[in-house]
Amino acid sequence: MANIVKKVQYEPVEGTSYPTEQTVTTEPGSIAMQPGSSTGVENYILDLDPEQVGQWSYQDVVAQFVNKLSGCEYAGELFLANRINGKSLMLLREEHLQEMGIQAIGDRVYMLEMVQLLKKKKKELQTTATLWSGETPADGCAYNKNCWHCIRRYTCPCCVSRTYWKVTGQGVFYRKVPPCRQLFGTVSTEYMDSDLQRSGLRKSTNVAAFCQRYKLEMFVDDKDHSATERGTDAGGAFTTPHVLRHPEAPQVEKIIRNAWSNAHLVAL
């Protein structure tokens, strides 16, 4: 015969205290807890210059890095004994710290987190640093449309539109400024980043000036950030490239290939 279970109302025992459950009510769409802000140590690490960190001595690493990490000061002697300088600091991994004798997992995780902040900042600086900047039309008649354009550029500089170029690890940026202090047009800024498909350096002759000039042609998927124009070739790239006519175009091509290949931004 099956046992019959009776439903009995629960009654607390007298003289016994029970913890009360606390509920938190929030308005619809509000956040109960805000994410924690960066700590003082994190801000200190982010303010460091990775280039200067790479030049630190063993003593500098202990004084400027290890001793700044609360609770990890004991590791200073281990860093000195293992001759960890600034360059080595940027390459540290968990197995290195464990081999050095830092047994506490929490300390290893904490140190590696701070090292990752340094690496992240170094990468950001490398991608945003200006590798080359210039202005077109460049000096010299060879880089002007014709002789009259060249004369006008030197006799009335504000009468000629200009383009200001900047090459970084992120891409190529250029700003077009119309003539006569923007009275006949507006300033426009365009850029090329990971959409760059191929580039080519050409050497042409300015017939009017009887001079040779360099021009760098850069083909991208999108003409500009709004992608208002599409190519008609099979590859889908633009038939009309971005063109930089400048005597330093050969150096610019090398910069683009080296910097962007390292950053995996160029499909070569």
Secondary structure, DSSP 8 states (H G I E B T S, - for coil): -------------TT------------TT--SS------HHHHHHHTS-HHHHTT--HHHHHHHTGGGSTT-GGGHHHHHHTT--HHHHTT--HHHHHHHT---HHHHHHHHHHHHHHHHHHHHHHHHSEEEEEEES-SSGGGSSSHHHHHHHHH-GGGS-EEEEEEESS-EEEEEE-HHHHTTS--EEEEE-TTEEEEEEEEEEETTTTEEEEEEEEEES-SSTT------STT---SS-EEEE-TTHHHHHHHHHHHHHHTT----
